Amino acid sequence: MEQEKAEIQALAQRILVKAAHKLGGVAALSKYLEVGEATLGDWLAGKFVPPVEVILKTVSLLVDEPATFWRDSSAGHSGTPIVSFAAVKRFGTD
């Protein structure tokens, strides 16, 4: 279980770093994700795993697709995700 958490955390860090590079820095990614720079810094440092909604929004940015996984995409990451993290995990094991 701890190894799985570490792997998820490492993947989230890589995704966030790539997104920060794509947008031109931490400040731009913080604005895009609508989170404080300190919170984003904690995620980038691996102190905490970001919420799945943040990961999905960041992946959407990286693949140049609109964030269509939100029930209300106008709400940004505060909307309700269509796909849950549990569903994503199950998909990988089916």
C-alpha positions as MATLAB code, in Angstrom:
seq = 'MEQEKAEIQALAQRILVKAAHKLGGVAALSKYLEVGEATLGDWLAGKFVPPVEVILKTVSLLVDEPATFWRDSSAGHSGTPIVSFAAVKRFGTD';
ca = [
       0.000    0.000    0.000;
       2.799    2.433    0.856;
       4.567    1.622   -2.407;
       1.373    2.300   -4.355;
       0.970    5.675   -2.606;
       4.588    6.543   -3.381;
       4.089    5.639   -7.041;
       0.956    7.787   -7.279;
       2.768   10.652   -5.584;
       5.736   10.371   -7.966;
       3.431   10.296  -10.989;
       1.516   13.337   -9.738;
       4.802   15.204   -9.249;
       5.954   14.407  -12.803;
       2.621   15.529  -14.234;
       2.717   18.796  -12.299;
       6.334   19.520  -13.251;
       5.575   18.978  -16.952;
       2.517   21.228  -16.703;
       4.514   23.961  -14.964;
       7.079   23.821  -17.776;
       4.334   23.953  -20.401;
       2.706   27.026  -18.842;
       5.962   28.798  -18.063;
       6.323   28.269  -14.334;
       4.770   27.526  -10.986;
       2.869   30.835  -10.810;
       1.130   30.153  -14.124;
       0.233   26.581  -13.125;
      -1.026   27.794   -9.766;
      -3.313   30.250  -11.531;
      -4.491   27.609  -14.023;
      -5.301   25.148  -11.237;
      -6.794   27.882   -9.040;
      -4.669   26.898   -6.039;
      -2.162   28.838   -3.983;
       1.500   28.639   -4.901;
       2.295   27.237   -1.450;
      -0.164   24.372   -1.965;
       1.224   23.691   -5.422;
       4.732   23.826   -3.979;
       3.796   21.152   -1.444;
       2.484   18.930   -4.239;
       5.597   19.524   -6.342;
       7.804   18.702   -3.360;
       5.912   15.478   -2.782;
       4.601   16.488    0.634;
       1.022   15.720   -0.373;
      -0.782   14.061   -3.262;
      -3.068   16.511   -5.058;
      -6.769   15.707   -5.362;
      -7.708   13.548   -8.340;
      -9.596   16.501   -9.832;
      -6.344   18.476   -9.965;
      -4.477   15.574  -11.548;
      -7.160   15.139  -14.208;
      -7.214   18.854  -15.003;
      -3.421   18.862  -15.288;
      -3.369   15.813  -17.552;
      -6.003   17.489  -19.722;
      -3.690   20.477  -20.104;
      -0.780   18.254  -21.082;
      -2.692   16.403  -23.781;
      -4.175   19.630  -25.173;
      -7.741   18.516  -24.616;
     -10.478   20.550  -22.999;
     -11.405   19.537  -19.470;
     -14.462   17.548  -20.569;
     -14.404   15.230  -17.579;
     -16.252   17.808  -15.433;
     -20.021   17.700  -15.049;
     -19.870   21.505  -14.947;
     -16.653   22.470  -16.733;
     -17.337   26.153  -16.116;
     -16.773   25.445  -12.421;
     -13.122   24.527  -12.971;
     -11.740   21.898  -10.622;
     -14.432   22.668   -8.057;
     -17.024   20.912  -10.255;
     -17.957   17.275   -9.889;
     -15.699   14.924  -11.848;
     -17.446   12.468  -14.154;
     -14.745    9.858  -13.546;
     -13.730    8.983  -10.017;
     -10.261    7.924   -8.941;
     -11.705    4.564   -7.861;
     -13.116    4.049  -11.354;
      -9.746    4.850  -12.908;
      -8.059    2.318  -10.620;
     -10.654   -0.355  -11.474;
     -10.247    0.303  -15.194;
      -6.568   -0.566  -14.939;
      -7.316   -3.944  -13.369;
     -10.176   -5.129  -15.585;
];
